[in-house]
Amino acid sequence: MQDISQASRIAMHNRNGLKIGLFGANCSSGRAVTLVEERWSGAWKDCLALAKAADEAGIDFMLPVGRWKGYGGDTDYQGATLETVTWASGLLASTRRITVFGTVHAPLFNPLIAAKEFVTADHIGEGRFGLNIVCGWNEGEFDMFGVQQRDHDRRYDYAHEWIDVVKRAWGPESDWAYEGEFLKLKGVRLKPKPWGGSRPVIMNAGASPNGRAFALKNCDAFFTTASRTSADETAERVRAVKAQAQGYGREIGVYTVGVVTCRPTQKDAEDYHRYATVERADWNAVRDILALKDISPGTVGAEEYERQRQAYANGMGGVPIVGDPDHVAQVLVGLSRAGLSGIGISFVNYGAELPFFVDEVLPRLERAGVREKVRIA
């Protein structure tokens, strides 16, 4: 077994300045809340083919959505989903370079069982497993498990203990005890340890002040929203995150999410985007998603509700990147120059749209100096 440095883990074993991942492919419809027939299936055979193609193309990571029940609507949006750690394990066994994450709701997983699952996936991938930790917000899913969701601040208190236990279990100790407010453990041992002598890269996307503080204290990468209108505003958000992390004595990568519609011409891209996310949006699913967040015309006003409605129809709020290859590449280069370390992107149909993105957009990013050319071993 070859040693792997923590820096190499965090860099996903390459020197790409802007990491690009595929986000949400483990779910039916992916992140496109749409009725179009060509929407993503989320089926295993399609995920496996996608992962192999992404691996060969030099895509850096695959990041699944932790979802346990669908959102309803006409499509039962994200109603069929593959559990993320077993999904990651299967993809890691079938690829060579790409990092694959598991997305795990901490309150639903015993931390020692989770730590063992993560190590198993990490050995399958020889150091390419990553953890995306979620503290949870969807109460309907927690009700399904018979688990009561803690209030907002307390869920992060629990998550601090949970990740402490996972990291300690990955470390060199044996037969140790843990006495926390929520977790009380005795005689703990876990073997083997993560592959290569360093732990998996850890991500989080906490949006509240407490959620953000949790991420910056415990994780290697943090997801934030990029501005849809101002590169300067995105750069300021990135600077603020990095400055706060430095206040905790840590460096952190800052990532965002986007929804890509790339076609040979700008008009083709805009026409398809309008067709898939407006004319054929699953508006009933959008309504149900917003209701879970207590967003309605009555709670936020008609104008804000319509803004949120449009945003959620577009990939659950990801930055829309719509255009020809030159435009898409230009937007991605701008995000990189704003200080972002990477982006998780989605398509209406990942398998059908990724090849054009790889052939046309990635070479432009290489020429712009934000990514390196893939070298096939």
LINKANOR-V185431 format. One record per backbone hydrogen bond with DSSP energy under -1.0 kcal/mol. CO is the residue of the C=O (numbers start at 1). NH is the residue of the N-H. If there is no record, write none. Layout:
co->CO nh->NH
co->CO nh->NH
//
This chain:
co->5 nh->9
co->6 nh->10
co->7 nh->11
co->8 nh->13
co->9 nh->12
co->19 nh->343
co->20 nh->60
co->20 nh->61
co->21 nh->345
co->22 nh->63
co->24 nh->27
co->26 nh->82
co->27 nh->30
co->28 nh->78
co->29 nh->32
co->32 nh->34
co->33 nh->282
co->36 nh->39
co->40 nh->29
co->43 nh->47
co->44 nh->48
co->45 nh->49
co->46 nh->50
co->47 nh->51
co->48 nh->52
co->49 nh->53
co->50 nh->54
co->51 nh->55
co->52 nh->56
co->53 nh->57
co->54 nh->59
co->60 nh->99
co->61 nh->22
co->62 nh->101
co->63 nh->24
co->65 nh->67
co->72 nh->77
co->76 nh->79
co->77 nh->71
co->80 nh->28
co->83 nh->87
co->84 nh->88
co->85 nh->89
co->86 nh->90
co->87 nh->91
co->88 nh->92
co->89 nh->93
co->99 nh->62
co->100 nh->130
co->102 nh->132
co->104 nh->134
co->105 nh->108
co->106 nh->109
co->110 nh->114
co->111 nh->115
co->112 nh->116
co->113 nh->117
co->114 nh->118
co->115 nh->119
co->116 nh->120
co->117 nh->121
co->118 nh->122
co->119 nh->123
co->120 nh->124
co->121 nh->125
co->122 nh->127
co->128 nh->100
co->130 nh->102
co->131 nh->203
co->132 nh->104
co->134 nh->106
co->137 nh->139
co->138 nh->142
co->139 nh->143
co->140 nh->144
co->141 nh->145
co->142 nh->147
co->151 nh->155
co->153 nh->157
co->154 nh->158
co->155 nh->159
co->156 nh->160
co->157 nh->161
co->158 nh->162
co->159 nh->163
co->160 nh->164
co->161 nh->165
co->162 nh->166
co->163 nh->167
co->164 nh->168
co->165 nh->169
co->166 nh->170
co->176 nh->188
co->178 nh->185
co->183 nh->180
co->185 nh->178
co->188 nh->175
co->188 nh->176
co->194 nh->197
co->196 nh->4
co->201 nh->131
co->202 nh->220
co->202 nh->221
co->203 nh->133
co->204 nh->223
co->208 nh->212
co->209 nh->213
co->210 nh->214
co->211 nh->215
co->212 nh->216
co->213 nh->217
co->214 nh->218
co->215 nh->219
co->220 nh->253
co->221 nh->204
co->222 nh->255
co->230 nh->234
co->231 nh->235
co->232 nh->236
co->233 nh->237
co->234 nh->238
co->235 nh->239
co->236 nh->240
co->237 nh->241
co->238 nh->242
co->239 nh->243
co->240 nh->244
co->241 nh->245
co->242 nh->246
co->243 nh->247
co->245 nh->248
co->245 nh->250
co->246 nh->249
co->253 nh->222
co->254 nh->341
co->255 nh->224
co->256 nh->344
co->257 nh->319
co->258 nh->346
co->259 nh->321
co->261 nh->323
co->265 nh->269
co->266 nh->270
co->267 nh->271
co->268 nh->272
co->269 nh->273
co->270 nh->274
co->271 nh->275
co->272 nh->276
co->273 nh->277
co->274 nh->278
co->274 nh->279
co->275 nh->280
co->280 nh->35
co->281 nh->283
co->282 nh->286
co->283 nh->287
co->284 nh->288
co->285 nh->289
co->286 nh->290
co->287 nh->291
co->288 nh->292
co->290 nh->295
co->291 nh->294
co->296 nh->300
co->297 nh->301
co->301 nh->305
co->302 nh->306
co->303 nh->307
co->304 nh->308
co->305 nh->309
co->306 nh->310
co->307 nh->311
co->308 nh->312
co->309 nh->313
co->310 nh->314
co->311 nh->317
co->312 nh->316
co->313 nh->315
co->315 nh->318
co->319 nh->259
co->321 nh->261
co->323 nh->263
co->324 nh->328
co->325 nh->329
co->326 nh->330
co->327 nh->331
co->328 nh->332
co->329 nh->333
co->330 nh->334
co->331 nh->335
co->332 nh->336
co->333 nh->337
co->334 nh->338
co->335 nh->340
co->336 nh->339
co->341 nh->19
co->342 nh->256
co->343 nh->21
co->344 nh->258
co->345 nh->23
co->346 nh->260
co->348 nh->40
co->349 nh->353
co->350 nh->354
co->353 nh->357
co->354 nh->358
co->355 nh->359
co->356 nh->360
co->357 nh->361
co->357 nh->362
co->361 nh->365
co->362 nh->366
co->363 nh->367
co->364 nh->368
co->365 nh->370
co->366 nh->369
co->370 nh->18
//
